[in-house]
Amino acid sequence: MSKHLFTACLGTETHTWAPLPTDIPAFEATYLVRDGEHPEAVNMFGVPLQIWKRRAEAKGWRVSEGLCAFATPSGLTNKATHEALRDEILDKLGAAMPVDGVMLSLHGAMVAHGYDDCEEDLVLGIRSIVGPNVPITCELDLHCHLSRAFVENVTAFVIYKEYPHIDFADRAEEVWALMEGVLENRINPQISIHDCRMIGLYHTTREPMQGFVQRMRDLEGTGTVLSVSLGHGFPWANIPHVGTRTVVITDDNRKAGDELAKQLGNELWELRDEITPPFIELDDAIDRALKVDSGPVVFADIADNPGGGGAGDSTFIAHALLARGVENCAVGGIWDPAAVAICQSAGIGATLDLRLGGKAGPWSGPPLDMKATVRAVYDNLMIQGLGNSKRRLGDTVMITANGIEYVVHTNRSQNVHPSTFTEAGIDFMAKKVLVVKSMQHFYSNYAAISDHVYYVSTPGVVDHEITRLPLERAARPAWPMDDDPWSTDANRAW
């Protein structure tokens, strides 16, 4: 029997004390598509909608696609923006009714003024329209928050397993399999969640997290286990339910799911000290780079990661390289629309006095005052994103000054691929040091071209030291703020 599905996407990753607010133009600058009219360069959050449409059409099922909107991570989404985008999705759903199922591509860490959990708010709105029996399935980023109301009102969800998020297409296929199984009356998903009482950041590119991820995969398909996920959480969100959760979805076996989710959570707890990422102080990183005979050496500017809410205009690393006299470097990139406009007006080949970066606030550092030469100018530059997705840097210039080449752009975006350099006209393999503004998504692509990759500790909005974060609303006790979060259940409501 033919089915009718409704699909939509709404998301961003909200750093609740980042300086730049998230509004409609922020979504428009990143990815905002209506009625399924996706461009050739598809954002990773749009990919699941396309996969689900192809799968449905192959079965002769009909799909109504609503809004697909994603914004580069930043500060709080303003209330009017969230409500406008939410209501657009709900209005489209209402017009498409009746539907047999709803499939959502979400991030899971969107926070707005007045809304601690925008995904929860969206799902509650959808449930009020479709009623209690229509299945709702979702794909989530692993830096998601999981509120009780969200979990209680969806049928099933799957979370990315990898960080960097190279597996979003594979997880979309799993979400499809769950929806298909429900609609064909083959499975009855039951969701089990264990609160790990941990707030942290965990890279899946090294052990022991690699092994933990493989263990999750190995458990899937055994007994009644349909899916196993780990919601890492997004530590830079001052909300009650921030934190790490293990998730098990079984076929009508909640008791077994609860036991397995708790077992996995306990296993992760035992690994807590080993899975903390390795960071290095800036001066130490430069010392190491100077000892490397052949480049490039990669510095990850983690504290100014636009993918975590950083502005993308921090100058601390560039200032340190200049002070140490390190030349033949490339910084990719600096978000500075004003500098781009000035260089566009000056034109290729022009040399001019320029103030670059350091504009978003004290966490961005002092600006770079330089005599810059404009080497290249690009309109709406596209670069490679994760997987086969694309990212827009917007209008972009490549400038040089004092032995350093800079990619300067108008759209905030983290650097996840060397195409950020090559598309701007920089031979990255010839450089001594490459500076990339990213926390972890860069790693797979840059580790492939360098044996010297360093996660550099600098001041910045995306502070990696969890105990320094202003998380006064977080449910406590929680590690690492509390050494033994299992000693009491005080204030654990989430």
C-alpha positions as CSV (number, residue, x, y, z in Angstrom):
1,M,0.0,0.0,0.0
2,S,1.3,3.4,-0.9
3,K,2.4,5.7,1.9
4,H,2.7,9.5,2.2
5,L,5.7,10.9,4.1
6,F,6.5,14.4,5.2
7,T,10.1,15.5,5.6
8,A,11.8,18.6,6.9
9,C,15.0,20.0,8.3
10,L,15.6,22.6,10.9
11,G,18.8,23.1,12.8
12,T,21.8,24.9,14.1
13,E,24.3,24.2,17.0
14,T,23.8,26.9,19.6
15,H,26.7,28.2,21.8
16,T,24.5,30.0,24.4
17,W,27.1,32.6,25.3
18,A,28.7,33.2,21.9
19,P,28.7,36.8,20.8
20,L,26.9,36.5,17.4
21,P,23.1,35.9,17.3
22,T,21.5,33.5,14.9
23,D,18.8,35.1,12.7
24,I,17.1,34.4,9.3
25,P,20.0,35.8,7.3
26,A,22.3,33.3,9.1
27,F,20.1,30.5,7.8
28,E,20.0,32.1,4.3
29,A,23.8,32.4,4.3
30,T,24.2,28.7,5.1
31,Y,21.4,26.6,3.7
32,L,17.7,27.4,3.3
33,V,15.7,25.4,0.8
34,R,11.9,25.3,0.2
35,D,9.8,22.6,-1.5
36,G,12.7,20.3,-2.1
37,E,14.4,22.6,-4.6
38,H,17.9,21.7,-3.5
39,P,20.9,23.2,-5.4
40,E,23.6,21.0,-6.9
41,A,25.8,21.8,-3.9
42,V,23.8,20.2,-1.1
43,N,24.5,20.9,2.6
44,M,25.0,17.8,4.8
45,F,21.7,18.4,6.6
46,G,19.9,18.4,3.3
47,V,21.4,15.1,2.2
48,P,19.1,12.9,4.4
49,L,16.0,14.5,2.8
50,Q,17.2,13.5,-0.6
51,I,18.1,10.0,0.5
52,W,14.6,9.5,2.0
53,K,12.9,10.9,-1.1
54,R,14.8,8.4,-3.3
55,R,14.0,5.5,-1.0
56,A,10.3,6.4,-0.8
57,E,9.9,6.9,-4.6
58,A,11.6,3.5,-5.2
59,K,8.7,2.0,-3.2
60,G,6.0,4.1,-4.9
61,W,5.5,6.2,-1.8
62,R,4.8,9.9,-2.0
63,V,6.9,12.6,-0.2
64,S,6.0,16.1,0.7
65,E,9.1,18.1,1.7
66,G,8.8,21.1,3.9
67,L,11.5,23.6,4.8
68,C,15.1,22.6,4.9
69,A,17.0,25.2,7.0
70,F,20.4,25.0,8.7
71,A,22.6,27.8,10.0
72,T,26.3,27.8,10.8
73,P,26.6,27.4,14.6
74,S,26.6,30.6,16.6
75,G,24.9,32.3,19.5
76,L,21.3,32.1,20.6
77,T,18.7,32.0,17.9
78,N,16.4,34.9,18.2
79,K,12.8,34.0,19.2
80,A,11.1,35.3,16.1
81,T,13.5,33.4,13.8
82,H,12.8,30.0,15.5
83,E,9.1,30.6,15.6
84,A,9.0,31.7,12.0
85,L,10.9,28.6,10.7
86,R,9.1,26.2,13.0
87,D,5.7,27.6,12.0
88,E,6.6,27.3,8.3
89,I,7.3,23.6,8.8
90,L,4.1,23.1,10.8
91,D,2.0,25.0,8.2
92,K,3.5,22.8,5.4
93,L,2.7,19.7,7.4
94,G,-0.8,20.8,8.0
95,A,-1.3,21.4,4.3
96,A,0.1,17.9,3.5
97,M,-2.1,16.0,5.9
98,P,-3.0,13.2,6.1
99,V,0.5,11.7,6.3
100,D,1.6,8.2,7.3
101,G,5.0,9.3,8.8
102,V,7.2,12.3,9.5
103,M,11.0,12.2,8.9
104,L,13.2,15.0,10.3
105,S,16.9,15.9,9.7
106,L,17.8,17.8,12.8
107,H,21.0,18.9,14.6
108,G,19.7,18.5,18.2
109,A,21.4,21.4,19.8
110,M,19.4,24.4,18.7
111,V,18.5,26.9,21.5
112,A,16.5,30.1,21.1
113,H,15.5,32.9,23.4
114,G,12.6,31.4,25.4
115,Y,13.3,27.8,24.1
116,D,15.9,25.6,25.7
117,D,15.3,22.9,23.1
118,C,14.0,24.0,19.7
119,E,13.9,20.4,18.5
120,E,11.6,19.4,21.3
121,D,9.4,22.4,20.5
122,L,9.2,21.4,16.8
123,V,8.4,17.8,17.6
124,L,5.7,18.7,20.1
125,G,4.1,20.9,17.4
126,I,4.3,18.1,14.9
127,R,2.8,15.6,17.3
128,S,-0.1,18.0,17.9
129,I,-0.9,17.9,14.2
130,V,-0.4,14.3,13.3
131,G,-1.8,12.8,16.5
132,P,-0.3,10.0,18.8
133,N,-0.1,7.2,16.3
134,V,1.8,8.6,13.3
135,P,5.5,7.7,13.5
136,I,8.1,10.4,13.7
137,T,11.7,9.5,13.0
138,C,14.8,11.7,13.2
139,E,18.5,11.9,12.4
140,L,20.6,13.8,14.9
141,D,24.1,15.2,15.1
142,L,26.1,13.5,17.9
143,H,26.4,16.9,19.7
144,C,22.7,16.8,20.4
145,H,20.8,17.4,23.5
146,L,18.1,14.9,24.4
147,S,15.2,16.2,26.5
148,R,12.6,13.8,28.0
149,A,9.8,15.4,26.1
150,F,11.6,15.0,22.8
151,V,12.3,11.3,23.4
152,E,8.8,10.7,24.5
153,N,7.2,12.2,21.4
154,V,9.4,10.6,18.7
155,T,9.2,7.0,17.5
156,A,12.9,6.5,16.8
157,F,16.0,8.5,16.2
158,V,19.6,7.7,15.0
159,I,22.6,9.8,16.0
160,Y,25.8,10.1,14.0
161,K,28.5,7.8,15.3
162,E,31.6,9.5,13.9
163,Y,33.3,12.8,14.9
164,P,34.2,14.2,12.3
165,H,30.7,13.6,11.0
166,I,31.6,11.5,7.9
167,D,28.6,9.1,8.4
168,F,25.6,11.3,8.1
169,A,24.4,9.6,4.9
170,D,24.8,6.1,6.4
171,R,22.8,7.2,9.5
172,A,20.1,8.6,7.2
173,E,19.8,5.1,5.6
174,E,19.3,3.7,9.1
175,V,16.6,6.2,9.9
176,W,14.9,5.2,6.7
177,A,15.1,1.5,7.6
178,L,13.4,2.2,11.0
179,M,10.6,4.2,9.4
180,E,10.1,1.6,6.7
181,G,9.9,-1.2,9.3
182,V,7.3,0.7,11.3
183,L,5.1,1.5,8.4
184,E,5.2,-2.1,7.2
185,N,4.4,-3.3,10.7
186,R,7.6,-5.3,11.0
187,I,9.1,-3.5,14.1
188,N,7.9,-1.7,17.2
189,P,10.8,0.6,18.3
190,Q,11.3,1.2,22.0
191,I,13.8,3.9,23.0
192,S,16.1,3.4,26.1
193,I,18.4,6.2,27.4
194,H,21.0,6.3,30.0
195,D,22.3,9.6,31.5
196,C,26.1,9.2,31.7
197,R,26.4,12.3,34.0
198,M,29.3,13.4,31.9
199,I,29.8,16.7,29.9
200,G,32.6,16.5,27.4
201,L,34.1,16.3,24.0
202,Y,35.1,12.9,22.5
203,H,37.0,12.3,19.3
204,T,36.2,9.1,17.5
205,T,39.3,9.1,15.4
206,R,41.5,7.6,18.1
207,E,41.3,4.9,20.8
208,P,39.6,4.1,23.0
209,M,36.6,5.9,21.3
210,Q,37.2,4.1,18.1
211,G,36.7,0.8,19.9
212,F,33.6,2.1,21.7
213,V,32.0,3.1,18.4
214,Q,32.8,-0.3,16.9
215,R,31.2,-1.9,19.9
216,M,28.0,0.1,19.2
217,R,28.0,-1.1,15.6
218,D,28.6,-4.8,16.6
219,L,25.6,-4.7,19.0
220,E,23.2,-3.6,16.3
221,G,21.3,-6.5,14.9
222,T,22.0,-8.7,17.8
223,G,18.8,-10.0,19.6
224,T,16.2,-7.3,19.5
225,V,18.7,-4.4,19.2
226,L,17.8,-2.2,16.2
227,S,20.1,0.8,16.8
228,V,22.8,2.0,19.3
229,S,23.8,5.6,19.6
230,L,25.9,7.9,21.7
231,G,24.7,11.5,22.2
232,H,27.9,13.3,23.1
233,G,26.1,16.5,23.9
234,F,27.2,20.0,23.1
235,P,29.1,21.4,26.2
236,W,28.8,25.0,25.3
237,A,25.0,25.2,26.0
238,N,23.9,26.4,29.4
239,I,20.7,24.4,29.6
240,P,19.5,21.8,32.1
241,H,19.8,18.7,29.9
242,V,23.3,19.3,28.5
243,G,25.4,16.2,28.7
244,T,26.2,12.7,27.4
245,R,23.6,9.9,26.8
246,T,23.7,6.4,25.6
247,V,20.8,5.4,23.5
248,V,19.5,1.9,22.6
249,I,16.5,1.2,20.4
250,T,15.1,-2.3,20.5
251,D,12.2,-4.0,18.8
252,D,9.6,-4.1,21.5
253,N,12.1,-4.9,24.3
254,R,12.4,-1.9,26.5
255,K,13.8,-3.9,29.5
256,A,16.7,-5.2,27.5
257,G,17.3,-1.8,26.0
258,D,17.5,-0.1,29.4
259,E,20.0,-2.7,30.6
260,L,22.2,-2.3,27.6
261,A,22.1,1.5,27.6
262,K,23.2,1.5,31.3
263,Q,25.9,-1.0,30.6
264,L,27.3,1.1,27.7
265,G,27.1,4.2,29.8
266,N,29.1,2.5,32.6
267,E,31.7,1.4,30.1
268,L,32.0,5.0,28.8
269,W,32.4,6.3,32.4
270,E,35.4,4.0,32.9
271,L,37.0,5.5,29.8
272,R,36.4,9.1,30.8
273,D,40.0,10.1,31.4
274,E,41.3,8.3,28.3
275,I,38.8,9.9,25.9
276,T,39.6,13.5,26.8
277,P,41.2,15.0,23.6
278,P,44.9,16.0,23.5
279,F,45.5,19.8,23.5
280,I,48.8,21.6,23.3
281,E,49.8,25.2,24.3
282,L,50.4,27.6,21.4
283,D,54.1,28.2,22.1
284,D,54.7,24.4,22.4
285,A,53.0,23.9,19.1
286,I,55.2,26.5,17.4
287,D,58.3,24.9,19.0
288,R,57.4,21.5,17.5
289,A,56.6,23.0,14.1
290,L,60.0,24.6,13.9
291,K,61.6,21.2,14.4
292,V,59.8,19.7,11.4
293,D,61.9,19.7,8.3
294,S,59.0,19.3,5.8
295,G,55.5,20.6,6.1
296,P,52.8,21.2,6.4
297,V,52.3,21.2,10.1
298,V,48.6,21.7,11.0
299,F,47.4,23.9,13.8
300,A,43.7,23.5,14.8
301,D,42.4,26.8,16.2
302,I,39.8,25.0,18.3
303,A,38.7,27.9,20.4
304,D,37.6,29.9,17.4
305,N,35.8,27.1,15.6
306,P,32.9,28.5,13.7
307,G,31.4,25.0,13.8
308,G,31.0,25.5,17.6
309,G,29.9,29.1,17.7
310,G,33.2,30.9,17.4
311,A,33.1,34.0,15.2
312,G,36.0,32.8,13.0
313,D,38.0,36.0,13.3
314,S,40.5,35.2,16.1
315,T,44.0,36.4,15.6
316,F,45.9,34.8,18.5
317,I,47.7,32.1,16.4
318,A,48.6,34.5,13.6
319,H,50.1,37.0,16.1
320,A,52.2,34.3,17.7
321,L,53.5,33.1,14.4
322,L,54.5,36.7,13.5
323,A,56.1,37.3,16.9
324,R,58.2,34.1,16.5
325,G,59.2,35.0,12.9
326,V,57.6,31.9,11.4
327,E,57.0,32.5,7.6
328,N,55.5,30.5,4.8
329,C,52.3,29.9,6.6
330,A,48.6,30.0,5.6
331,V,45.6,30.9,7.7
332,G,42.3,29.4,6.4
333,G,40.5,31.4,7.1
334,I,39.5,34.7,8.7
335,W,35.9,35.8,8.8
336,D,35.9,39.5,8.0
337,P,33.3,40.9,5.6
338,A,34.6,44.5,5.9
339,A,38.2,43.4,5.0
340,V,36.8,41.5,2.0
341,A,34.9,44.5,0.7
342,I,38.0,46.7,1.1
343,C,40.2,44.2,-0.8
344,Q,37.6,43.7,-3.5
345,S,37.5,47.4,-4.1
346,A,41.3,47.6,-4.2
347,G,41.5,44.7,-6.7
348,I,44.0,42.0,-7.5
349,G,47.6,43.1,-7.2
350,A,46.9,46.1,-4.9
351,T,48.9,46.6,-1.7
352,L,47.1,48.4,1.0
353,D,47.1,49.0,4.8
354,L,44.5,46.7,6.2
355,R,43.1,45.9,9.7
356,L,42.2,42.2,9.7
357,G,40.2,40.1,12.2
358,G,39.7,40.7,15.9
359,K,36.4,42.4,15.4
360,A,33.8,40.2,17.2
361,G,35.0,41.0,20.7
362,P,37.8,40.4,23.2
363,W,37.8,36.6,22.6
364,S,38.8,37.3,19.0
365,G,42.1,38.9,20.1
366,P,43.6,42.1,18.8
367,P,43.3,42.9,15.1
368,L,46.1,42.3,12.7
369,D,47.4,45.6,11.3
370,M,49.3,44.8,8.1
371,K,50.4,46.0,4.7
372,A,48.6,43.4,2.6
373,T,48.8,42.5,-1.0
374,V,45.6,41.2,-2.7
375,R,46.4,38.0,-4.6
376,A,43.0,36.7,-5.6
377,V,39.3,37.7,-5.4
378,Y,36.4,35.3,-5.7
379,D,32.6,35.7,-5.8
380,N,30.6,33.3,-3.6
381,L,33.4,30.7,-3.3
382,M,32.3,27.1,-2.7
383,I,34.5,24.6,-0.8
384,Q,34.3,21.0,0.1
385,G,32.4,20.1,3.2
386,L,32.1,16.8,5.1
387,G,31.4,13.8,2.9
388,N,30.2,14.9,-0.5
389,S,28.5,18.0,0.9
390,K,29.5,21.6,0.0
391,R,30.0,24.8,2.0
392,R,29.8,28.4,1.0
393,L,32.6,30.8,2.0
394,G,30.8,33.6,0.3
395,D,32.8,36.4,-1.3
396,T,36.4,35.6,-0.6
397,V,39.9,37.2,-1.0
398,M,43.4,35.7,-0.6
399,I,45.9,38.2,0.7
400,T,49.6,38.0,1.8
401,A,51.5,39.9,4.4
402,N,54.7,39.2,6.3
403,G,55.2,35.7,5.0
404,I,51.6,34.6,5.8
405,E,48.8,34.0,3.3
406,Y,45.2,34.5,4.5
407,V,41.9,33.3,3.2
408,V,39.4,36.0,4.2
409,H,35.7,35.4,3.6
410,T,32.2,36.8,4.3
411,N,30.4,33.6,5.4
412,R,31.3,32.0,8.7
413,S,32.4,28.4,8.1
414,Q,34.9,26.1,9.7
415,N,37.7,24.6,7.6
416,V,37.1,20.9,7.2
417,H,39.0,20.2,3.9
418,P,42.2,21.5,2.2
419,S,39.9,22.9,-0.6
420,T,39.6,25.9,1.6
421,F,43.1,26.7,0.6
422,T,43.3,25.4,-2.9
423,E,40.0,27.1,-4.0
424,A,41.5,30.3,-2.8
425,G,44.7,29.8,-4.7
426,I,47.0,28.6,-2.0
427,D,49.4,25.6,-2.5
428,F,48.9,24.2,1.0
429,M,51.4,21.4,0.6
430,A,54.2,23.9,0.2
431,K,53.5,25.6,3.5
432,K,55.3,25.3,6.8
433,V,52.2,25.8,8.9
434,L,48.5,25.6,8.1
435,V,46.1,27.2,10.6
436,V,42.5,25.8,10.4
437,K,39.6,27.0,12.4
438,S,38.0,23.7,13.4
439,M,37.6,21.6,16.6
440,Q,37.7,18.1,15.0
441,H,35.9,18.0,11.6
442,F,39.1,18.9,9.9
443,Y,41.0,15.9,11.2
444,S,40.3,13.1,8.7
445,N,41.2,15.3,5.7
446,Y,44.2,17.0,7.2
447,A,45.7,13.9,8.9
448,A,45.8,12.4,5.4
449,I,48.3,15.1,4.3
450,S,50.3,15.7,7.5
451,D,51.9,13.6,10.2
452,H,51.9,16.7,12.5
453,V,48.4,17.8,13.5
454,Y,48.0,19.7,16.8
455,Y,44.9,20.8,18.7
456,V,46.1,24.2,19.8
457,S,44.9,25.7,23.1
458,T,44.3,29.5,22.8
459,P,41.8,31.9,24.4
460,G,38.4,31.9,22.6
461,V,34.7,31.4,22.8
462,V,34.9,27.6,22.3
463,D,36.9,27.0,25.4
464,H,37.9,23.3,25.6
465,E,38.3,23.3,29.4
466,I,34.8,22.1,30.6
467,T,35.3,23.1,34.2
468,R,35.7,26.8,33.1
469,L,32.4,26.9,31.2
470,P,29.5,28.9,32.7
471,L,27.1,26.0,33.0
472,E,25.2,27.1,36.1
473,R,21.9,25.6,34.7
474,A,23.3,22.2,33.9
475,A,22.0,19.2,35.9
476,R,24.4,18.4,38.6
477,P,26.3,16.5,39.7
478,A,28.2,15.9,36.4
479,W,31.8,15.1,35.6
480,P,34.2,16.8,35.2
481,M,32.8,19.6,37.4
482,D,32.1,16.9,40.0
483,D,34.6,14.1,40.6
484,D,31.9,11.5,41.6
485,P,28.6,12.4,40.0
486,W,27.1,9.1,41.2
487,S,27.4,9.9,44.9
488,T,24.1,11.7,44.9
489,D,21.1,12.3,42.7
490,A,20.6,15.9,43.7
491,N,19.3,18.2,41.0
492,R,19.5,15.5,38.3
493,A,16.2,16.5,36.7
494,W,16.6,16.9,33.0
